Amino acid sequence: MKLNTQLKKSFIRLITCCFAITLLSGQTFAETGHGEEEEHGEEGHVELTQEQIKHAGITLATVTSGTIRDVLPVYGVVATNAERVQSVTARFDGVIREVKKSVGDPVRKGEPLVTVEANESLKTYSIVSALNGAVTQRNANAGEHTTDIPLLVVQDFSTVWVELSVFPKDVAQVELGQRVRILSLDSTHIAEGKIIYIAPLGQTGNQAIMARALIDNPNGIWKPGLFVNAQITRAEIAAPMVIRNEALQIVEDNPVVFVRGEEGFEARTVTLGRTDGELTEVVAGLSADEVYVSKNSFILKAELGKGEVGDDD
């Protein structure tokens, strides 16, 4: 009798435990299902405050029409603009009394450079700079006699030439006046110029034809002797919708653009058309006048990736 009572008590405890486990499981399932529903609702979106956007250096732009350039890629080297060089020589033979500038010194147009005492008159006269620039050569010192060698050489680097190498098969596509985009090898610096000269003869070393472009160089970024990449514009094609190439990111093997919406930034899959290295045509996936992230969109991609890792966990 006592044994039967104990068995009954054990059976009741077992039933109670099973019921509790069932309740807990149901509650956990409900909570998990609700959480997954919320995560799914936020999938593909990244929310950032205005302060976070500013701190990350994120730039926004509007989807608009634009022009895609059909370009011929070439390479080249920066060269001195030979039309902006002054070889400083003495007007009258004599003794050099003073040299006011050294190699590397900046000079202004009209600034005195050298003082010479003429042999015949024994009078001193000054030689002034004919342009703004810098001294790149000095072949004179006080007390020396003037010779046929230039006393100083002054060069103006506010503009420079870029000598482009064009293969013979592409020469027919190059014309005077064509626009050229010049890019540093790391693409951090870009300049625009035009073809001003096409050589009539080929170069014996690489069989290329030299085409010369003139570009502005106000900050002295383009140093003679530096190698560069270049894109010669062959044609310009109107496109109804374009975005900047920096905006594009790859998510799950698809090109995406982060578009601003009511719930933050949405990773929008897009279909792309033609590109010229700066702008890309969008065939589908965006609408005109939508606002998208044009710079530092990789930050949003990283944030999106964090959310996916959290989902997997």
Secondary structure as GFF3:
##gff-version 3
##sequence-region A 1 313
A	DSSP	alpha_helix	2	42	.	.	.	ID=ss1
A	DSSP	beta_strand	45	46	.	.	.	ID=ss2
A	DSSP	alpha_helix	50	55	.	.	.	ID=ss3
A	DSSP	beta_strand	59	62	.	.	.	ID=ss4
A	DSSP	beta_strand	64	80	.	.	.	ID=ss5
A	DSSP	three_ten_helix	82	84	.	.	.	ID=ss6
A	DSSP	beta_strand	85	88	.	.	.	ID=ss7
A	DSSP	beta_strand	94	99	.	.	.	ID=ss8
A	DSSP	beta_strand	106	107	.	.	.	ID=ss9
A	DSSP	beta_strand	112	118	.	.	.	ID=ss10
A	DSSP	beta_strand	124	128	.	.	.	ID=ss11
A	DSSP	beta_strand	133	138	.	.	.	ID=ss12
A	DSSP	beta_strand	152	155	.	.	.	ID=ss13
A	DSSP	beta_strand	159	166	.	.	.	ID=ss14
A	DSSP	three_ten_helix	168	173	.	.	.	ID=ss15
A	DSSP	beta_strand	179	184	.	.	.	ID=ss16
A	DSSP	beta_strand	190	202	.	.	.	ID=ss17
A	DSSP	beta_strand	209	216	.	.	.	ID=ss18
A	DSSP	beta_strand	227	244	.	.	.	ID=ss19
A	DSSP	three_ten_helix	245	247	.	.	.	ID=ss20
A	DSSP	beta_strand	249	251	.	.	.	ID=ss21
A	DSSP	beta_strand	254	261	.	.	.	ID=ss22
A	DSSP	beta_strand	264	269	.	.	.	ID=ss23
A	DSSP	beta_strand	271	275	.	.	.	ID=ss24
A	DSSP	beta_strand	279	284	.	.	.	ID=ss25
A	DSSP	beta_strand	291	295	.	.	.	ID=ss26
A	DSSP	alpha_helix	298	312	.	.	.	ID=ss27
###
